[in-house]
Amino acid sequence: MRVLPKPCSAPTAFKPEDLLASVREVRNLPRTDVPEVCLLEFDGDLTDWLAATGRSRVCDAWACFHTRMHLFDADGFEAGMVDRTIGGPYAVLVAEQLLASGARVILGLTSAGRIAPDLRLPAVVVAQSALRDEGTSHHYLPPADVVETDESLVRALYSELQGMEADTRIGIVWTTDAPYRETLEQIEGYRAQGVLAVEMQAASLYAFAQARGVACGVVAHVSNAVDHRGDGQFDRGGEETGFDLAVRMARAGRRWLREVGS
């Protein structure tokens, strides 16, 4: 069978800057940079709640055909949030545009399923690395089983999240494009390898980050498991908890920029 070519080192023919320029022309938008620290919110419920409660405002200068950006206060500075970035391809599409718009730290807040049986739901996992069981990462990096991210950013995120009540870990996650094709054999096999959770975007974002030279971290909010019985399935602790998590992530990104980023 023929293997489709993925020339990772070749220059791209279609650049995010081109799309952004077209959006600005069509919508008559100014060339304004987005905040240095931006979050990609997987589900959208948190962003909806922030808007409904007046905790965020729409960024009118965000030049994107596909999404809206919300701005929120993260303990004295403004951070950006783009919601419903579901899956690696979409998350990286938006991340490319964030980078081209001035973002310096891109953080993913994703829902996840439990793999490690000792994680207490709901749990929080800072992804140090990710299994590349998806497609997008292979367009950015040569073939490999795992992709990692900046260790100092991981530590900054973990440090900020320590004050939360949730079980908080650092470790490896499994990134898949097909959540309804997760099998018990896969779950048991990855569990034996020390994988903590399964989600849909970390490997894609980390490959993009390595290829583009941008800081990127993913925090997985683990709220469900195939072996979970009883109440609490898919319960992440409410939107106040989600907002606290987002603020802590943004704060970690800003601290990392000041202490480590150039």
C-alpha positions as CSV (number, residue, x, y, z in Angstrom):
1,M,0.0,0.0,0.0
2,R,1.3,3.5,-0.9
3,V,2.2,5.7,2.1
4,L,1.0,9.3,1.7
5,P,4.0,11.7,1.8
6,K,4.3,14.0,4.8
7,P,7.3,16.3,4.1
8,C,7.5,17.9,7.5
9,S,10.6,20.0,6.8
10,A,9.3,21.5,3.5
11,P,7.8,25.1,3.6
12,T,4.0,25.3,3.7
13,A,2.1,26.6,0.6
14,F,-0.7,28.1,2.7
15,K,0.2,30.3,5.6
16,P,-2.1,31.4,8.5
17,E,-1.0,35.0,7.9
18,D,-2.7,34.8,4.5
19,L,-6.0,33.8,6.0
20,L,-5.7,36.4,8.7
21,A,-5.1,39.1,6.2
22,S,-8.1,38.0,4.2
23,V,-10.3,38.1,7.3
24,R,-9.1,41.6,8.2
25,E,-9.8,42.8,4.7
26,V,-13.3,41.3,4.6
27,R,-14.3,42.5,8.0
28,N,-12.3,45.7,8.1
29,L,-10.4,44.8,11.2
30,P,-7.3,46.4,12.5
31,R,-4.0,44.6,12.8
32,T,-4.0,44.0,16.6
33,D,-2.1,41.4,18.5
34,V,-4.0,38.9,20.7
35,P,-2.9,38.5,24.4
36,E,0.5,36.9,25.0
37,V,-1.2,34.0,26.8
38,C,-4.2,32.3,25.1
39,L,-6.2,29.2,26.0
40,L,-8.0,26.7,23.8
41,E,-11.1,25.5,25.6
42,F,-12.2,22.1,24.3
43,D,-15.9,22.0,25.5
44,G,-17.2,25.6,25.3
45,D,-19.3,25.4,28.4
46,L,-16.8,27.5,30.4
47,T,-16.6,30.2,27.7
48,D,-20.4,30.3,27.5
49,W,-20.5,30.8,31.3
50,L,-17.9,33.5,31.3
51,A,-19.8,35.4,28.7
52,A,-23.2,34.9,30.4
53,T,-21.9,36.1,33.8
54,G,-20.0,39.1,32.4
55,R,-16.6,37.7,33.2
56,S,-15.4,37.9,29.6
57,R,-15.8,40.1,26.6
58,V,-15.5,39.3,22.9
59,C,-12.2,40.3,21.2
60,D,-13.5,42.2,18.2
61,A,-10.1,42.3,16.6
62,W,-9.7,38.5,16.4
63,A,-9.3,37.8,12.7
64,C,-10.6,34.3,12.3
65,F,-13.4,33.0,10.1
66,H,-14.1,29.9,12.3
67,T,-14.1,31.1,15.9
68,R,-14.6,33.9,18.4
69,M,-12.1,34.9,21.0
70,H,-13.1,35.9,24.5
71,L,-10.9,38.0,26.8
72,F,-10.9,37.5,30.5
73,D,-9.1,38.8,33.5
74,A,-6.5,36.4,35.0
75,D,-5.5,38.0,38.3
76,G,-4.6,41.4,36.8
77,F,-3.8,40.7,33.2
78,E,-5.9,39.9,30.2
79,A,-5.8,36.4,28.6
80,G,-7.5,35.1,25.5
81,M,-9.8,32.1,25.2
82,V,-11.1,30.3,22.1
83,D,-13.8,27.8,22.7
84,R,-14.9,24.4,21.2
85,T,-11.5,23.6,19.7
86,I,-12.4,19.9,19.6
87,G,-9.7,17.6,18.3
88,G,-6.2,17.9,17.1
89,P,-6.8,19.3,13.6
90,Y,-9.1,22.1,14.8
91,A,-6.9,22.9,17.8
92,V,-3.8,23.3,15.7
93,L,-5.6,25.3,13.0
94,V,-6.6,27.8,15.6
95,A,-3.2,27.6,17.3
96,E,-1.5,28.5,14.0
97,Q,-3.6,31.6,13.8
98,L,-2.9,32.5,17.4
99,L,0.8,32.3,16.9
100,A,0.5,34.4,13.7
101,S,-1.5,36.9,15.8
102,G,1.0,37.4,18.5
103,A,0.3,34.7,21.1
104,R,3.5,33.5,22.9
105,V,2.1,30.8,25.1
106,I,-0.8,28.6,23.9
107,L,-2.5,26.4,26.5
108,G,-5.1,23.7,25.9
109,L,-7.8,22.9,28.4
110,T,-9.3,19.6,27.3
111,S,-11.8,17.1,28.7
112,A,-10.3,13.7,29.2
113,G,-11.1,10.1,30.2
114,R,-9.3,8.2,32.9
115,I,-6.7,5.5,32.1
116,A,-4.8,5.3,35.4
117,P,-7.2,3.6,37.8
118,D,-5.9,5.4,40.9
119,L,-6.9,8.9,39.5
120,R,-9.7,10.2,41.6
121,L,-12.4,11.8,39.5
122,P,-12.5,14.6,38.7
123,A,-8.7,14.9,38.3
124,V,-6.3,17.2,36.5
125,V,-3.4,16.0,34.4
126,V,-0.7,18.3,33.1
127,A,0.5,16.5,29.9
128,Q,4.3,16.2,29.9
129,S,4.1,14.1,26.8
130,A,1.5,12.5,24.5
131,L,1.1,9.3,22.5
132,R,0.6,10.2,18.8
133,D,-2.4,8.1,18.0
134,E,-3.8,10.8,15.7
135,G,-3.0,12.4,12.3
136,T,-2.1,16.0,12.7
137,S,1.2,15.6,14.6
138,H,2.6,13.6,11.6
139,H,2.4,16.6,9.4
140,Y,4.6,18.6,11.7
141,L,7.2,16.0,13.0
142,P,8.8,12.8,11.7
143,P,7.2,9.5,12.8
144,A,7.6,8.7,16.5
145,D,5.4,7.2,19.2
146,V,5.5,10.1,21.7
147,V,5.9,13.9,21.6
148,E,7.0,16.0,24.5
149,T,6.6,19.6,25.5
150,D,8.7,22.1,27.4
151,E,9.5,20.7,30.9
152,S,9.7,24.2,32.5
153,L,6.2,25.1,31.2
154,V,4.8,21.8,32.5
155,R,6.3,22.5,35.9
156,A,4.9,26.1,35.9
157,L,1.5,24.7,35.2
158,Y,1.7,22.0,37.8
159,S,2.9,24.5,40.4
160,E,-0.1,26.8,39.8
161,L,-2.6,24.0,39.9
162,Q,-1.4,22.6,43.3
163,G,-3.9,24.7,45.2
164,M,-6.9,23.0,43.6
165,E,-8.8,20.2,45.4
166,A,-8.6,17.9,42.4
167,D,-6.1,15.0,42.2
168,T,-3.4,16.7,40.1
169,R,-0.6,14.8,38.3
170,I,2.1,15.3,35.7
171,G,2.5,12.5,33.1
172,I,1.7,11.0,29.7
173,V,-1.6,11.1,27.9
174,W,-2.9,9.2,24.9
175,T,-4.2,11.4,22.1
176,T,-6.7,9.9,19.8
177,D,-8.8,11.1,16.9
178,A,-11.5,8.5,17.4
179,P,-12.9,8.4,21.0
180,Y,-15.6,6.0,19.9
181,R,-12.9,3.5,18.8
182,E,-11.1,3.2,22.1
183,T,-11.0,-0.5,22.9
184,L,-10.5,-2.2,26.2
185,E,-7.4,-3.8,24.9
186,Q,-5.9,-0.4,24.2
187,I,-6.9,1.0,27.5
188,E,-5.4,-1.9,29.4
189,G,-2.2,-1.8,27.3
190,Y,-1.7,2.0,27.8
191,R,-2.6,1.7,31.5
192,A,0.3,-0.9,31.9
193,Q,2.6,1.7,30.2
194,G,1.8,4.4,32.8
195,V,-0.6,6.5,30.7
196,L,-2.8,8.7,32.9
197,A,-5.6,9.8,30.6
198,V,-7.0,9.9,27.0
199,E,-7.9,13.1,25.2
200,M,-7.9,14.5,21.7
201,Q,-5.4,17.3,21.2
202,A,-2.1,17.2,23.2
203,A,0.0,15.3,20.7
204,S,-1.2,17.5,17.8
205,L,-0.5,20.7,19.7
206,Y,2.9,19.5,21.0
207,A,4.1,18.6,17.5
208,F,2.9,22.0,16.2
209,A,4.7,23.7,19.1
210,Q,8.0,21.9,18.4
211,A,7.8,22.6,14.7
212,R,6.9,26.3,15.1
213,G,9.0,27.0,18.2
214,V,6.2,28.2,20.4
215,A,5.4,27.4,24.1
216,C,2.5,25.0,24.5
217,G,1.0,23.1,27.4
218,V,-2.1,21.0,27.8
219,V,-4.1,20.4,30.9
220,A,-6.5,17.5,30.8
221,H,-9.6,17.8,33.0
222,V,-10.4,14.1,33.6
223,S,-14.0,13.6,34.4
224,N,-15.0,10.1,33.1
225,A,-13.9,6.5,32.8
226,V,-15.2,3.3,31.3
227,D,-14.6,1.6,34.6
228,H,-16.4,4.3,36.6
229,R,-19.6,3.3,38.3
230,G,-22.0,5.6,40.3
231,D,-22.5,9.3,40.4
232,G,-20.1,11.9,39.0
233,Q,-19.5,10.7,35.5
234,F,-18.6,13.7,33.4
235,D,-18.8,16.0,36.4
236,R,-15.9,18.4,36.4
237,G,-16.9,20.3,39.5
238,G,-18.9,23.2,38.0
239,E,-18.0,26.4,36.1
240,E,-16.4,28.2,39.0
241,T,-13.9,25.3,39.3
242,G,-13.3,25.5,35.5
243,F,-12.7,29.3,35.8
244,D,-10.3,28.8,38.6
245,L,-8.5,26.2,36.5
246,A,-8.3,28.6,33.5
247,V,-7.0,31.5,35.6
248,R,-4.3,29.3,37.1
249,M,-3.3,28.1,33.7
250,A,-3.1,31.6,32.3
251,R,-1.2,32.7,35.4
252,A,1.3,29.9,34.9
253,G,1.8,30.9,31.2
254,R,2.5,34.5,32.1
255,R,4.9,33.5,34.9
256,W,6.7,31.2,32.5
257,L,7.1,34.0,30.0
258,R,8.5,36.3,32.6
259,E,10.9,33.8,34.1
260,V,11.9,31.5,31.2
261,G,10.5,32.7,27.8
262,S,12.6,35.0,25.7
